[in-house]
Every structure is written in structure tokens, then in C-alpha cells.
Amino acid sequence: MKAKYGKGTKIISVILGAIIGGFMWRCRGDGGFGSSWGLYSVGLVLMLLIYHFYGNRKGMKYEMIPLGALMLGLSVTGYATVIIQLAGVVWSDLPYAGEMLGGLEPVVVGQYGDVYAPIDHISGAVIIFLMAFTLIPLFAFFVTSLFSGKEYKIRHYIIAIAVYMISSLMFKATVSHFILQLINPDQVSYAMLGLEAYGQDYSSPMAAYMSHFLDRGWAQDIPFFENYYMSIEHVSDALAVVALSLYALIFRKDKYTCFGSLVLNLLTAVTTTVFTSLVSCGFDSGFFKGVEISDTVKKFATWGTWEFVTGFFVGLFIMAFLALTIKNKEADSYDISPVFENKKLSFGFNFLLTVFILGVTPARAIGIRFARLLVNTQVLGDDEPLGTILTVVLSVIFGVFMIKIMSRNILQKDSNAFDMLPVRFAKTALPAYLAMCFTVYFFLDMVWIQYIKTDITVPIMLAASALIAVIYIPLRMKMAAKQENS
């Protein structure tokens, strides 16, 4: 069965990728979604969108959808502590002994006791670039590998994850500290002064880091040291991206995945760095020193819009890359074959992935935000433990349901988890999951609805939701009519 990737369809896929990517990444930044959990949702929706348009190829099994979602969340480290460096300052929310700064003064103390110390904003921009370069590395590798023409099995993805994480660990213990000294020496000096101010007897920030290896909690208790910790993370992860690409090039002989994933990472890094500079426009320092910024720009340059724009470009670049590189002749066939020959292994793999990505992740958002809704409406005084209880209960219900479904489909029928074509699953799950995210984001917790007049993110999200519906609904109707006629 051959697919026709028409120019108009590809353009629509790119537009939807950008808008849906922005909508979901902003959801990711809000309570209940949050951190890696939110990125699992972003990854799931983008995978469903990719399968919606291009899921008719050999190797495009159902299991790749939740696996791709997992890939996006696995590589996240956290970036809030370094964003402000584009303003030419390094930030700490801990009280700091200002008299110990020596020649690195002045330090600005905020109204809550937080401290802003000056650094070179160009050095800060390099750190932001490296951070943005590592936002989607495993996901970019995974998506491009699906269309590379090379056969990737589950073991190859396990190796890819290992290459990325182990190489990152090695760099954290070695060269990243010296690279950071070259990139941003002021930041290293502040980390050292923070150690001294709090009575920590270490010869260098690297020595302190290695004594508390991977202990971010410890780093958060030392002024300016969390910035050092996170910068080491970003430098190490950026080097690990290169190692991951070399794995694709040397060991898999896969130029498409190697260079395609690098291109996606670079594009994300450039656009994120540029827009992040706008977030720092509230400071009269760095790139905006002496520049008068209008209130309209400042209103737009918020954390919420930063998240929306990040997801917008991630979705845009991924779908545009596929639209430009996938040809009609590359369409092969629908793949409903089991991911493993061993039925029990297929069942276990499917169950763990499906329950975690399609069950636990949305259950957590629903449970936490519903509990907060009850707090905000003064029905409850505290959202714990109700949020956790709801998450567990919903997850267990979904898990029991999937045991029955998968036992029949995988163990008895030798089919995939839902016994349907992956494309059909994507077309069913995509609008359902988006509708769930819209409902949870806007109507559970109630925070953003209350701020519709004061937070520009809210009308942006509402507009994005309307655009998705306006574009997607006619598309689905047209595709359904075309399928009937054929």
C-alpha cells in the first residue's frame, strides 16, 4: 500500500507540528505535567503526529510511539538556573556574603534576598546555546532513525541511550570542567566564592563537584554552585550529542540519522538562544544594556512564551525536516508485526511502555491538577495526598485494562498492543490526547483561566488550540472522505 505525501499535506503537517509543539511544550512547563513528565507528553503527541502523516513504513511499529515519547523525556536535565545568563548575570536564590566577592563586585541583591552577580553575557550565551543543543538529542536521533532506511532494533536504541548517558557521565567527571573554565571563567569564580562563603574547604569547584557527584540537591545549598552544576551538565550533554551522532555514523553507517539529528539539534539551539535573549530584556545589562525596551515586548518575553516558542520551533523543525527529506517512493507498508518474536517479551515491553506513557503520565497530570483545583476552590486545604492517590488509582485502572487488551492482542492474536494499524492508532489517539491536555491545562487547577487578562501565555494557548481545531478537523474529514472513495 503506497502513500502519497503531497506538498499540501506536508505543509499542513509542518504547520500542525509547530502549533501543537508549542501548545504541548507550554503544557509541559505547568504543574502536573512538569519536567520529564511533561516531555513524555510532548514526545507522545509529536510521535502521534509523525505517525499520522508518515506511519506507513516498515519499522514504524506501534511500540515506537511510546518509545519515542520516552526518548524525549530521558535526556532532559533542567535549564531554569542558567537562562538568566544571557542578561550578563549569574543568579542565586541563596543569601550571599557580599563582602567575600573581592574583585568581582558589584552584586545586586533582589527584594527576596536573591543575588545577581555580573558575568560576560557572551559567555552566558554560549552556555545557553549548549543547553538548547541538548533539549531533544535522543528524540532527534530516534525520529531520524525511523526514516533513515537503516534497520534499527530495540537493542540499537538501548545502545544509543547508553552511549549518550555514559559518555555524558564521563565528560562530567573530566573535560567539561576545563571547558567551562574556558567558556565562562567568571561563573567558575563565583562557584568557588560560594564554596568559601559557606565554609566548604575545596581546592576548586571541580573538586567539590566530584565529591558530590550528580548530587544536585547539595549543589542547590551553595550560592552560585547550582549554576556551575547545571553548566557542567549542559557542556557534558552537548559533548554526548556528538558521541551519539558518531555512534550512528560509525557503528550504524547511518549518515541520515547522524547529520539529520545534528541539524535538528543545531536549529533548536539557535532559535532557543535567540528567543532566550528576549527573556532577559527586563535587565539593563547584557545584550540589552542601555536599550530601551517597550512594555509590550517585556509582556511578551515571559517564561510561558519562552516555553511555547521552544516547542513551536521543535515541532516546526522536526516536521519540516521530514517533509523535506521523505519522498513518495520511500513509502513502504503498514507494520503490525510484533516487536519481538517472543510473545511474552513483546507483552512485557508493550505493557511497561504503554502503561507508563499512555497511563501514568496523563494520570499524574489529571490527579495533581484536580487536587489543586479542589484547593483553589477551597474544598480542600492541601492537595496532598489526594493528587498522589488519584494518580495511583487512575494508573492501576489503566494497567488492569491494558493487561486484558494486550493479553488478547499480543499473546493470542500475535498482533500489536491495540490490534490496529499504527496509523489508525495515531489518528485516534492524537485528537483524544490533545483534547485531554486542553481540558487538564485550562479547567483543572484553574490558574491560567484566572490570569487570562494579565498573562499573555493564556491567549496564545487559546489561539493555538483554536488553530489546531480549525486546521485538523477539516483535514481529518478530507482524509476520511478520500479513504472512503478509494
C-alpha positions in Angstrom: 0.0 0.0 0.0 1.7 3.2 -1.2 1.4 6.6 0.5 1.2 9.9 -1.3 3.0 12.6 0.6 1.6 15.6 -1.3 3.0 19.1 -1.0 -0.2 20.4 0.6 -0.3 17.6 3.1 3.4 18.2 4.0 2.8 21.9 4.5 -0.2 21.2 6.8 2.0 18.7 8.8 4.6 21.3 9.4 2.1 23.9 10.5 0.4 21.5 12.9 3.8 20.4 14.2 4.7 24.0 15.1 1.4 24.8 16.8 1.0 21.5 18.5 4.6 21.5 19.6 4.2 25.0 21.1 1.0 24.1 22.9 2.4 20.9 24.4 5.7 22.3 25.5 3.9 25.1 27.3 1.7 22.4 29.0 5.0 20.7 29.9 6.0 23.8 31.9 2.9 23.8 34.1 2.2 21.9 37.4 1.1 18.3 36.9 2.9 17.9 33.6 6.3 19.3 34.6 9.9 18.4 33.9 10.4 14.9 32.3 6.8 14.0 32.8 5.7 16.9 30.6 8.2 16.0 27.9 6.8 12.5 27.8 3.5 14.1 26.8 5.3 16.3 24.2 7.1 13.4 22.8 3.9 11.3 22.6 1.9 13.9 20.7 4.8 14.6 18.3 5.2 10.9 17.6 1.4 10.5 17.0 1.6 13.4 14.6 4.5 11.9 12.8 2.7 8.5 12.5 -0.5 10.4 11.4 1.3 11.5 8.3 4.2 9.1 7.8 3.4 5.9 9.7 3.1 3.7 6.7 6.6 2.4 6.6 8.4 -0.8 7.5 9.7 -0.5 11.0 7.1 2.0 12.1 5.6 -0.3 14.6 3.2 0.8 17.3 5.8 0.3 20.0 7.9 3.1 18.5 5.3 5.7 19.5 5.6 5.3 23.3 9.4 4.6 23.0 9.9 7.9 21.1 7.9 9.7 23.8 10.2 8.1 26.4 13.3 9.3 24.5 12.3 12.9 24.7 12.0 12.8 28.5 15.1 10.8 29.1 17.6 13.5 28.1 16.1 16.5 30.0 18.4 17.9 32.7 16.8 21.3 33.6 17.6 24.7 32.4 15.9 27.3 34.6 19.1 28.2 36.6 21.1 29.2 33.5 18.6 31.1 31.4 19.3 34.4 33.1 23.0 34.3 32.0 22.1 36.0 28.7 21.4 39.1 30.7 25.1 39.1 31.8 24.4 37.9 35.3 24.6 34.6 37.2 21.8 34.1 39.8 21.5 32.5 43.2 18.4 32.4 45.4 20.5 31.9 48.5 21.8 34.8 50.8 25.3 35.5 49.8 28.2 37.1 51.8 28.8 40.0 49.5 32.0 41.2 51.2 33.7 38.0 50.0 33.3 38.8 46.4 36.6 40.6 46.1 37.2 42.0 42.6 34.1 40.5 41.2 31.8 43.2 42.5 29.2 44.6 42.2 26.5 42.2 43.2 22.8 43.1 43.1 20.6 41.8 45.9 17.0 41.3 45.0 14.0 42.0 47.2 13.8 38.4 48.3 17.4 38.1 49.2 18.3 36.5 45.8 21.6 37.7 44.3 22.6 38.6 40.7 26.3 38.8 40.0 27.8 40.1 36.8 29.4 37.8 34.1 30.2 38.2 30.5 27.0 37.9 28.6 28.7 36.4 25.5 29.9 33.6 27.8 26.4 33.2 29.1 25.1 33.0 25.5 27.4 30.1 24.8 26.1 28.2 27.9 22.5 28.8 26.7 23.4 27.6 23.2 24.9 24.4 24.7 21.8 23.9 26.9 19.4 24.3 23.9 21.6 22.0 21.8 20.7 19.2 24.3 17.0 19.8 24.6 16.0 16.9 22.2 19.1 14.8 21.4 17.7 11.3 21.9 14.4 12.3 20.4 16.1 13.8 17.3 18.2 10.6 17.0 15.1 8.4 17.3 12.9 10.2 14.8 15.6 10.5 12.1 16.5 6.8 12.6 12.9 5.8 11.8 13.3 7.3 8.3 17.0 6.6 7.7 16.5 3.4 5.6 18.6 1.5 8.2 17.1 -1.2 10.3 17.0 -0.3 13.9 16.0 -2.8 16.5 15.3 -2.2 20.2 18.8 -3.2 21.1 20.2 -0.4 18.9 18.1 2.2 20.8 19.3 0.8 24.1 22.9 1.1 22.9 22.2 4.7 21.8 20.8 5.6 25.2 23.8 4.0 26.8 26.2 5.8 24.5 24.6 9.2 25.3 24.3 8.7 29.1 27.7 7.0 29.7 29.6 9.5 27.6 27.9 12.4 29.4 28.9 10.9 32.7 32.5 10.5 31.6 32.6 14.2 30.4 31.1 15.3 33.7 34.0 13.7 35.5 36.7 15.0 33.2 37.0 17.6 30.5 33.7 19.5 31.0 35.1 21.4 34.0 38.1 22.7 31.9 35.8 23.6 29.0 33.5 25.6 31.4 36.6 27.4 32.7 37.4 28.5 29.1 33.8 29.4 28.3 32.7 31.2 31.4 35.6 31.8 33.9 33.5 34.3 35.9 30.9 31.7 36.7 33.6 29.3 37.9 35.0 32.0 40.2 31.6 32.7 41.7 31.1 29.0 42.4 34.4 29.0 44.2 33.5 32.1 46.2 30.2 30.4 47.1 32.0 27.4 48.5 34.3 29.7 50.5 31.4 31.8 51.8 29.7 28.7 53.2 32.8 27.2 54.7 33.4 24.5 52.2 37.1 23.6 52.1 37.7 22.6 48.4 40.6 23.4 46.2 38.3 24.1 43.2 34.6 23.8 42.1 35.6 20.6 40.2 36.8 19.1 43.4 33.6 20.0 45.2 31.5 18.6 42.2 33.4 15.3 42.2 33.0 15.0 46.0 29.2 15.3 45.5 29.0 13.7 42.0 25.5 14.1 40.5 24.1 15.5 43.8 22.2 18.5 42.6 20.5 18.8 46.0 23.8 19.5 47.6 24.7 22.0 44.8 21.5 23.9 45.5 22.6 24.7 49.0 25.8 26.5 47.9 25.5 30.1 46.5 26.0 30.1 42.7 27.1 26.5 42.7 23.9 25.2 41.1 24.7 27.3 38.1 28.1 25.6 38.0 26.5 22.2 38.4 24.0 22.8 35.6 26.5 24.3 33.3 28.7 21.2 33.7 25.5 19.2 32.8 24.9 21.2 29.6 28.6 21.1 28.5 28.7 17.3 29.1 25.4 16.6 27.4 26.5 18.7 24.3 29.6 16.5 24.0 27.4 13.4 24.4 25.3 14.6 21.5 28.4 14.4 19.3 29.2 10.9 20.7 25.6 9.8 19.9 25.9 11.1 16.3 29.2 9.3 15.9 27.6 6.1 17.0 25.0 6.5 14.2 27.8 7.4 11.6 30.5 4.9 12.6 28.7 1.9 14.0 25.3 2.1 12.2 26.8 3.5 8.9 23.8 5.9 9.0 24.6 9.4 7.6 20.9 10.4 7.6 20.5 9.9 11.4 23.9 11.3 12.2 23.6 14.6 10.3 19.9 14.9 10.4 19.8 14.7 14.2 22.7 17.2 14.4 20.8 19.6 12.2 17.7 19.4 14.3 19.7 20.0 17.5 21.6 22.9 16.0 18.4 24.6 14.7 16.8 24.1 18.1 19.9 25.6 19.8 20.0 28.7 17.5 16.3 29.6 17.8 16.1 28.9 21.5 19.2 31.0 22.2 17.8 33.9 20.2 14.5 33.9 21.9 16.0 33.4 25.3 17.8 36.7 24.8 14.4 38.4 24.8 13.5 36.8 28.1 16.5 38.7 29.6 15.3 42.1 28.2 14.0 43.1 31.7 17.6 43.6 32.8 19.6 46.7 31.8 22.6 44.5 31.2 24.0 42.0 28.7 22.7 42.3 25.2 20.1 44.9 26.2 22.3 47.2 28.3 21.3 50.8 27.5 18.5 49.6 25.2 15.0 50.9 26.0 12.6 48.0 25.8 8.8 48.6 25.4 6.4 47.3 27.9 4.7 45.2 25.1 7.9 43.4 24.4 8.5 42.8 28.1 5.0 41.5 28.5 5.6 39.0 25.7 9.1 38.0 26.9 7.9 35.7 29.7 8.8 32.2 30.9 5.5 30.9 29.4 6.1 32.3 26.0 9.7 31.0 26.1 8.3 27.5 26.6 5.7 27.9 23.8 8.3 29.2 21.4 10.7 26.4 22.3 8.1 23.8 21.5 6.9 25.7 18.4 10.3 25.5 16.8 11.0 21.9 17.9 7.7 20.8 16.3 8.4 23.0 13.2 11.9 21.7 12.6 11.1 18.1 13.1 8.1 18.1 10.7 9.8 20.4 8.2 12.8 18.1 8.2 10.7 15.1 7.5 8.6 16.9 4.9 11.8 17.9 3.0 13.6 14.6 3.2 10.8 12.0 2.8 9.9 11.1 -0.8 6.8 9.3 -2.1 8.8 6.4 -3.3 10.0 5.8 0.2 6.5 4.8 1.4 6.5 1.1 2.1 3.8 -0.7 4.0 2.0 -0.7 7.3 3.9 -2.6 10.0 1.8 -4.6 12.5 4.4 -7.3 13.2 5.4 -7.9 16.8 8.4 -6.0 18.1 9.9 -9.3 19.4 9.5 -12.9 18.3 8.9 -14.0 21.9 5.3 -13.2 22.7 5.9 -12.8 26.5 8.8 -10.4 25.9 6.6 -8.4 23.5 3.8 -8.3 26.1 6.1 -7.1 28.8 7.8 -4.5 26.7 4.5 -3.2 25.4 2.9 -3.2 28.8 5.6 -1.3 30.5 5.9 1.3 27.8 2.2 1.8 27.2 1.1 1.9 30.9 3.9 4.4 31.7 3.5 6.8 28.7 -0.2 6.5 28.0 -1.4 5.7 31.6 0.8 7.0 34.4 1.9 10.2 32.6 -1.6 11.6 31.9 -2.9 10.2 35.2 -0.3 12.2 37.1 -1.3 15.4 35.4 -5.0 14.8 36.0 -4.6 13.7 39.6 -2.3 16.6 40.6 -4.2 19.3 38.9 -7.6 18.1 40.0 -6.4 18.1 43.6 -5.1 21.6 43.1 -8.5 22.6 41.7 -10.1 21.5 44.9 -7.6 23.5 46.9 -8.1 26.6 44.7 -11.9 26.3 45.2 -11.3 25.9 48.9 -12.8 22.4 49.0 -9.5 21.1 50.3 -6.8 22.8 52.3 -3.9 20.7 50.8 -3.5 18.9 47.5 -1.6 16.0 49.2 -2.2 13.1 49.4 -5.2 13.3 47.1 -3.1 14.1 44.0 -0.9 11.1 44.6 -3.8 8.8 45.4 -5.7 9.8 42.2 -2.5 9.3 40.1 -2.1 5.8 41.5 -5.7 4.8 41.2 -6.0 6.0 37.6 -2.8 4.3 36.6 -3.8 1.0 38.2 -7.2 1.1 36.4 -5.5 1.7 33.1 -2.9 -1.0 33.8 -5.6 -3.6 34.5 -7.4 -2.6 31.3 -4.3 -3.0 29.3 -3.5 -6.4 30.7 -6.8 -7.7 29.3 -6.3 -5.9 26.0 -2.7 -6.9 25.4 -3.2 -10.5 26.6 -5.7 -10.9 23.8 -3.9 -9.0 21.1 -0.3 -9.9 21.7 -0.4 -13.4 23.4 -3.4 -14.8 21.5 -3.6 -12.9 18.2 0.2 -12.3 17.8 -0.6 -8.7 16.9 0.4 -5.3 18.4 -0.9 -3.9 21.6 -4.1 -2.4 20.3 -4.6 -4.8 17.3 -4.8 -2.0 14.8 -2.6 -0.3 12.2 -0.2 2.2 13.8 -1.5 4.9 11.5 -5.0 4.2 12.6 -4.0 4.3 16.3 -2.2 7.6 15.8 -5.3 9.1 14.1 -7.5 8.0 17.0 -5.1 8.9 19.9 -3.8 12.2 18.6 -7.1 14.3 18.9 -8.1 12.4 22.1 -4.8 13.1 23.8 -4.8 16.8 22.7 -8.4 17.2 24.0 -7.3 15.7 27.3 -4.3 18.1 27.6 -6.5 21.1 26.7 -9.1 20.1 29.3 -6.5 19.4 32.0 -4.5 22.6 31.3 -7.4 25.0 31.2 -10.0 23.6 33.5 -8.1 21.7 36.2 -6.2 23.9 38.6 -7.9 27.0 37.1 -4.7 29.1 37.5 -4.4 30.2 33.8 -8.1 30.9 33.3 -7.9 33.4 36.1 -4.9 35.2 34.5 -6.3 35.5 31.0 -6.1 39.3 31.1 -2.6 39.5 32.8 -0.7 36.6 31.3 -0.1 36.7 27.6 0.5 33.0 27.5 -3.2 32.3 28.1 -4.5 33.9 24.9 -1.6 32.4 23.0 -2.6 28.9 24.2 -6.2 29.6 23.4 -5.4 30.8 20.0 -3.1 27.7 19.4 -6.0 25.4 20.5 -8.4 27.1 18.1 -5.9 26.9 15.2 -5.3 23.2 15.8 -9.0 22.6 15.7 -9.5 24.7 12.6 -6.7 23.0 10.7 -7.0 19.5 11.9 -10.8 18.9 11.8 -11.2 19.7 8.1 -8.0 17.6 7.4 -9.4 14.6 9.1 -12.8 15.0 7.3 -10.9 15.2 3.9 -8.7 12.2 4.7 -11.8 10.2 5.7 -13.7 11.1 2.6 -10.7 10.2 0.4 -10.3 6.9 2.2 -14.0 6.0 1.5 -13.7 6.9 -2.2 -10.6 4.8 -2.5 
